[in-house]
Amino acid sequence: MKPRDIAARLLVPAGGVGVFLVLATGFFYANGYAPLGIFSQIVQGAFGSALSINTTLTKTIPILFCAMATALPARMGLISVGAEGQLYFGALAGTAAVLHLTVAPGFELLPAAVALTLLGGALWGAIPGLLRAMLGVNETIVTILMNYLGIQLVEYAVYGPWKDAANLGWPATIAFPAAARFAPLAAGALSSNWALLLALLLALALHLLVERSRWGTALALLRSNPRVARMSGLSYARHAVAVMALAGALAGLAGYVQTANVQGHLQPDISSGYGYMGFLVAWLAGQNFLRIVPIALVMGGLLSAADALQLFAQLPFANTVVLQALLFISVLGVGAVRARRTAGTRA
């Protein structure tokens, strides 16, 4: 790749970050906070110590899985907003395996739980894909509605048949055994779990798959010209169901990791909106699986810093939501301006 092309690719994210810093500075100043002090505390809260880095990585994992779950259907032109519901249903399915194999050894329990998680997430993703392929139902609307259904199913389970009586009034299942959890990468404070490495490997594998394989070319053709794709023998229905199912499996993994390694049991609030954050990350990254990784890390850092800001700077959590929105607007706005200028130059 030529240096000019590399510079062009870096222009949008770099310009977006610059605009974001300007907007965020104005936001903090207008609310009576010292911008430089707040930015310093954000960096410290996200990456200032081994503990904060570990917290950031822990929050990055579900965002990364959910971002990939959004980006994959988008490569075929499908707009899925269903990672949140797929996360919940995947967690529900994985928990079913844990509850039925509680005393099984780790080499049986964890693979069984992960396998059922993948199947549950894939099912929850395949349903809107099938409705789109067979009946032409808008996948965006279906996935949004299924988010609420997935959350309600988890609440039914933990308030009802799966509720642990020992928790008294707290709606949650029994605690997951250690054998059902992903092992830490290393000992000590900096000890995120192996799901992080799995997410990174999947991001690389998906990048290679969509960029350098015949399947990726097929997805691009189905997105850009479905009519030509059908004339070439490509099945829109089969590919739509496949990508939505695979996306659901990825989001389901996020749910299981949150349930097993973060919460320690299934409970109603296993996600802090990670599915929706993953949607934002995927679109900020332009559905590029490699660019998703650093942006997911930034989002994880913002969430980690939000906890520190609430404790030490007395900033409401809503400020973090505003920062995420400003970042999203900045990068997309710079990208839109650049795209318009490029189109004008070519014209």
C-alpha positions as CSV (number, residue, x, y, z in Angstrom):
1,M,0.0,0.0,0.0
2,K,1.3,3.4,-0.9
3,P,2.1,6.0,1.8
4,R,-0.6,8.3,0.3
5,D,-3.2,5.5,0.6
6,I,-2.2,4.9,4.2
7,A,-2.5,8.6,5.0
8,A,-5.9,8.7,3.4
9,R,-7.1,5.8,5.6
10,L,-5.8,7.4,8.7
11,L,-7.3,10.8,8.0
12,V,-10.9,10.0,9.0
13,P,-10.1,8.4,12.4
14,A,-7.4,11.0,13.2
15,G,-9.7,13.9,12.2
16,G,-12.6,12.3,14.1
17,V,-10.6,12.1,17.2
18,G,-9.5,15.7,16.8
19,V,-13.1,16.9,16.4
20,F,-14.1,14.7,19.4
21,L,-11.5,16.3,21.6
22,V,-12.8,19.8,20.7
23,L,-16.4,18.9,21.3
24,A,-15.7,17.0,24.5
25,T,-13.6,20.0,25.8
26,G,-16.6,22.3,25.0
27,F,-19.0,19.9,26.8
28,F,-16.9,19.7,30.0
29,Y,-16.2,23.5,30.0
30,A,-19.9,24.3,29.6
31,N,-20.7,22.0,32.6
32,G,-18.2,23.6,34.8
33,Y,-15.5,21.0,34.7
34,A,-11.8,21.5,34.0
35,P,-11.3,19.6,30.6
36,L,-7.6,18.8,31.0
37,G,-8.2,17.4,34.5
38,I,-11.1,15.3,33.3
39,F,-9.2,13.9,30.3
40,S,-6.3,13.0,32.6
41,Q,-8.6,11.1,34.9
42,I,-10.2,9.3,32.0
43,V,-6.8,8.1,30.9
44,Q,-5.9,7.1,34.4
45,G,-9.2,5.4,35.0
46,A,-8.9,3.4,31.8
47,F,-5.1,2.6,31.6
48,G,-3.4,4.1,34.6
49,S,-2.8,0.8,36.5
50,A,-2.9,-2.9,36.1
51,L,-6.3,-3.1,37.7
52,S,-7.8,-0.4,35.5
53,I,-6.3,-2.0,32.4
54,N,-7.8,-5.3,33.4
55,T,-11.2,-3.6,33.9
56,T,-10.9,-2.0,30.5
57,L,-10.1,-5.3,28.9
58,T,-13.0,-7.1,30.7
59,K,-15.4,-4.5,29.4
60,T,-13.8,-4.6,25.9
61,I,-14.5,-8.3,25.4
62,P,-18.3,-8.2,25.1
63,I,-18.1,-5.0,23.0
64,L,-15.7,-6.7,20.6
65,F,-17.9,-9.8,20.2
66,C,-21.0,-7.6,19.7
67,A,-19.3,-5.4,17.2
68,M,-18.3,-8.4,15.1
69,A,-21.9,-9.6,15.4
70,T,-23.0,-6.3,13.8
71,A,-20.3,-6.0,11.2
72,L,-20.7,-9.5,9.7
73,P,-24.3,-9.0,8.5
74,A,-23.5,-5.5,7.3
75,R,-20.9,-7.0,4.9
76,M,-24.0,-8.4,3.1
77,G,-26.0,-5.3,3.5
78,L,-28.1,-6.5,6.5
79,I,-28.5,-4.0,9.3
80,S,-28.7,-6.0,12.5
81,V,-29.3,-4.3,15.8
82,G,-29.9,-7.6,17.6
83,A,-26.6,-8.2,19.4
84,E,-28.1,-7.3,22.8
85,G,-30.9,-9.9,22.5
86,Q,-28.5,-12.5,21.1
87,L,-26.1,-11.8,24.0
88,Y,-28.9,-12.5,26.5
89,F,-30.2,-15.6,24.7
90,G,-26.7,-17.0,24.3
91,A,-26.2,-16.6,28.0
92,L,-29.5,-18.3,28.7
93,A,-28.6,-21.3,26.6
94,G,-25.1,-21.6,28.1
95,T,-26.5,-21.4,31.6
96,A,-28.8,-24.3,30.8
97,A,-25.7,-26.4,30.1
98,V,-24.1,-25.3,33.4
99,L,-27.2,-26.0,35.5
100,H,-27.4,-29.5,34.1
101,L,-23.7,-30.3,34.2
102,T,-22.8,-28.5,37.4
103,V,-20.5,-31.2,38.8
104,A,-18.9,-32.1,35.5
105,P,-15.1,-31.6,35.1
106,G,-13.9,-28.5,33.3
107,F,-13.0,-30.4,30.1
108,E,-16.7,-31.3,29.7
109,L,-18.5,-28.4,31.3
110,L,-16.9,-25.4,29.6
111,P,-17.0,-26.9,26.0
112,A,-20.6,-28.0,26.5
113,A,-21.6,-24.6,27.8
114,V,-19.8,-22.8,25.0
115,A,-21.3,-25.1,22.4
116,L,-24.9,-24.5,23.7
117,T,-24.2,-20.8,23.9
118,L,-23.1,-20.7,20.2
119,L,-26.2,-22.7,19.2
120,G,-28.5,-20.4,21.2
121,G,-27.0,-17.2,19.9
122,A,-27.1,-18.7,16.3
123,L,-30.8,-19.6,16.7
124,W,-31.6,-16.1,17.9
125,G,-29.7,-14.6,15.0
126,A,-31.0,-17.0,12.3
127,I,-34.7,-16.1,13.0
128,P,-34.5,-12.6,11.6
129,G,-32.3,-13.8,8.8
130,L,-34.9,-16.4,7.9
131,L,-37.7,-13.9,8.0
132,R,-35.8,-11.5,5.8
133,A,-34.9,-14.2,3.3
134,M,-38.3,-15.9,3.1
135,L,-40.8,-13.1,3.7
136,G,-38.8,-9.9,3.1
137,V,-39.3,-8.8,6.7
138,N,-37.0,-5.9,7.7
139,E,-34.2,-7.4,9.8
140,T,-33.6,-4.2,11.7
141,I,-37.1,-4.1,13.1
142,V,-37.1,-7.8,13.9
143,T,-33.7,-7.7,15.7
144,I,-34.8,-4.7,17.8
145,L,-38.0,-6.5,18.9
146,M,-36.1,-9.7,19.6
147,N,-33.8,-7.8,21.9
148,Y,-36.6,-7.2,24.3
149,L,-37.8,-10.8,24.0
150,G,-34.3,-12.2,24.8
151,I,-34.1,-9.9,27.9
152,Q,-37.5,-11.0,29.1
153,L,-36.7,-14.7,28.7
154,V,-33.7,-14.3,31.0
155,E,-35.8,-12.4,33.6
156,Y,-38.4,-15.1,33.5
157,A,-35.8,-17.8,34.1
158,V,-34.0,-16.1,37.0
159,Y,-37.2,-14.9,38.7
160,G,-38.8,-18.3,38.1
161,P,-37.6,-21.8,37.5
162,W,-33.9,-21.1,37.7
163,K,-33.9,-18.9,40.7
164,D,-31.6,-20.1,43.5
165,A,-33.5,-20.2,46.8
166,A,-30.4,-19.5,48.7
167,N,-30.3,-16.0,47.1
168,L,-33.4,-15.1,49.1
169,G,-35.1,-12.3,47.2
170,W,-32.2,-11.8,44.6
171,P,-33.2,-13.0,41.2
172,A,-30.2,-15.1,40.0
173,T,-29.2,-18.7,39.4
174,I,-26.7,-20.7,41.5
175,A,-23.1,-19.5,41.3
176,F,-21.2,-20.9,38.3
177,P,-18.5,-23.4,39.3
178,A,-14.9,-22.5,38.4
179,A,-14.9,-25.2,35.7
180,A,-17.6,-23.2,33.8
181,R,-15.4,-20.1,33.5
182,F,-12.8,-19.0,31.1
183,A,-9.4,-19.2,32.8
184,P,-7.4,-16.0,33.3
185,L,-4.6,-15.2,30.9
186,A,-2.1,-14.5,33.6
187,A,-1.9,-14.3,37.4
188,G,-2.2,-11.0,39.3
189,A,-4.2,-7.9,38.7
190,L,-3.6,-7.9,34.9
191,S,-5.5,-11.1,34.4
192,S,-8.2,-10.8,31.8
193,N,-9.6,-14.2,30.7
194,W,-8.9,-16.3,27.6
195,A,-12.1,-15.0,25.9
196,L,-10.1,-11.9,25.0
197,L,-7.6,-13.9,23.0
198,L,-10.5,-15.8,21.4
199,A,-12.2,-12.5,20.4
200,L,-8.9,-11.2,18.8
201,L,-8.4,-14.4,16.9
202,L,-12.0,-14.4,15.6
203,A,-11.6,-10.8,14.5
204,L,-8.5,-11.7,12.5
205,A,-10.2,-14.8,11.1
206,L,-13.3,-12.9,10.0
207,H,-11.1,-10.2,8.4
208,L,-9.3,-12.8,6.3
209,L,-12.6,-14.5,5.5
210,V,-14.5,-11.5,4.2
211,E,-11.5,-9.9,2.5
212,R,-9.7,-12.8,1.0
213,S,-12.1,-15.6,0.4
214,R,-14.7,-16.5,-2.2
215,W,-17.3,-16.3,0.6
216,G,-16.4,-12.8,1.3
217,T,-16.6,-11.9,-2.4
218,A,-20.1,-13.5,-2.5
219,L,-21.2,-11.4,0.5
220,A,-20.0,-8.2,-1.3
221,L,-21.8,-9.1,-4.5
222,L,-25.0,-9.9,-2.6
223,R,-24.8,-6.5,-1.0
224,S,-23.9,-4.5,-4.0
225,N,-26.0,-6.3,-6.7
226,P,-28.3,-9.0,-5.5
227,R,-29.7,-9.5,-8.9
228,V,-26.3,-10.3,-10.5
229,A,-25.5,-12.5,-7.5
230,R,-28.6,-14.6,-8.0
231,M,-27.8,-14.9,-11.7
232,S,-24.3,-16.2,-10.6
233,G,-26.0,-18.9,-8.6
234,L,-25.6,-17.4,-5.2
235,S,-28.5,-18.0,-2.8
236,Y,-29.5,-14.9,-1.0
237,A,-31.6,-16.8,1.5
238,R,-28.8,-19.3,2.5
239,H,-26.3,-16.5,2.9
240,A,-28.6,-14.3,4.9
241,V,-29.5,-17.0,7.4
242,A,-25.8,-18.1,7.6
243,V,-24.4,-14.6,8.4
244,M,-27.1,-13.8,10.8
245,A,-26.7,-17.1,12.6
246,L,-22.9,-16.7,12.8
247,A,-23.4,-13.1,14.1
248,G,-25.8,-14.4,16.7
249,A,-23.3,-17.0,17.9
250,L,-20.6,-14.3,18.3
251,A,-23.0,-12.1,20.4
252,G,-24.0,-15.1,22.4
253,L,-20.4,-15.7,23.4
254,A,-20.3,-12.2,24.8
255,G,-23.3,-13.1,27.0
256,Y,-21.7,-16.3,28.3
257,V,-18.5,-14.5,29.2
258,Q,-20.4,-11.8,31.1
259,T,-22.4,-14.4,32.9
260,A,-19.7,-16.8,33.8
261,N,-16.6,-14.6,34.3
262,V,-18.1,-11.2,35.3
263,Q,-21.4,-11.9,37.1
264,G,-20.6,-15.4,38.3
265,H,-24.3,-16.4,37.7
266,L,-27.1,-15.6,35.4
267,Q,-29.1,-12.5,36.5
268,P,-31.3,-9.9,34.8
269,D,-28.6,-7.2,34.2
270,I,-25.8,-9.1,32.5
271,S,-25.2,-6.4,29.9
272,S,-24.5,-2.7,30.3
273,G,-25.8,-2.1,26.7
274,Y,-22.9,-3.9,25.2
275,G,-24.9,-5.0,22.2
276,Y,-25.8,-1.4,21.3
277,M,-22.2,-0.3,21.9
278,G,-21.0,-3.0,19.6
279,F,-23.4,-1.6,16.9
280,L,-21.8,1.8,17.3
281,V,-18.2,0.4,17.2
282,A,-18.9,-1.7,14.1
283,W,-20.2,1.4,12.2
284,L,-17.4,3.6,13.5
285,A,-15.0,1.0,12.2
286,G,-16.7,0.9,8.8
287,Q,-17.4,-2.9,9.4
288,N,-13.7,-3.6,9.2
289,F,-12.9,-6.3,11.7
290,L,-9.3,-5.1,12.3
291,R,-10.4,-1.6,13.0
292,I,-13.1,-2.8,15.4
293,V,-10.4,-4.0,17.8
294,P,-8.9,-0.6,18.8
295,I,-12.3,1.2,18.8
296,A,-13.7,-1.5,21.0
297,L,-10.8,-0.9,23.3
298,V,-11.5,2.8,23.4
299,M,-15.1,2.2,24.3
300,G,-14.1,-0.3,27.0
301,G,-11.7,2.3,28.3
302,L,-14.5,4.9,28.5
303,L,-16.7,2.6,30.4
304,S,-13.8,1.7,32.8
305,A,-13.0,5.4,33.3
306,A,-16.7,6.1,33.9
307,D,-16.5,4.1,37.1
308,A,-13.5,6.0,38.3
309,L,-15.0,9.3,37.4
310,Q,-18.1,8.6,39.4
311,L,-16.0,7.7,42.4
312,F,-13.3,10.4,42.4
313,A,-14.7,13.2,40.3
314,Q,-18.3,12.8,41.2
315,L,-19.3,12.9,37.5
316,P,-22.6,11.2,36.6
317,F,-22.5,8.1,34.4
318,A,-24.5,10.0,31.8
319,N,-21.4,12.0,30.9
320,T,-19.9,8.7,29.5
321,V,-22.9,8.3,27.3
322,V,-22.5,11.8,26.0
323,L,-18.8,11.2,25.3
324,Q,-19.7,8.0,23.3
325,A,-22.2,10.0,21.3
326,L,-19.7,12.8,20.6
327,L,-17.1,10.2,19.4
328,F,-19.7,8.6,17.2
329,I,-20.8,11.9,15.7
330,S,-17.2,13.1,15.2
331,V,-15.9,10.1,13.3
332,L,-19.0,9.7,11.2
333,G,-19.2,13.4,10.5
334,V,-15.5,13.6,9.4
335,G,-16.0,10.5,7.2
336,A,-19.1,12.0,5.6
337,V,-17.3,15.2,4.8
338,R,-14.4,13.4,3.3
339,A,-16.6,11.1,1.2
340,R,-18.5,14.2,-0.1
341,R,-15.2,15.9,-1.0
342,T,-13.9,12.8,-2.7
343,A,-17.1,12.4,-4.7
344,G,-16.9,16.1,-5.7
345,T,-13.3,15.7,-6.9
346,R,-14.1,12.7,-9.0
347,A,-17.1,14.5,-10.5
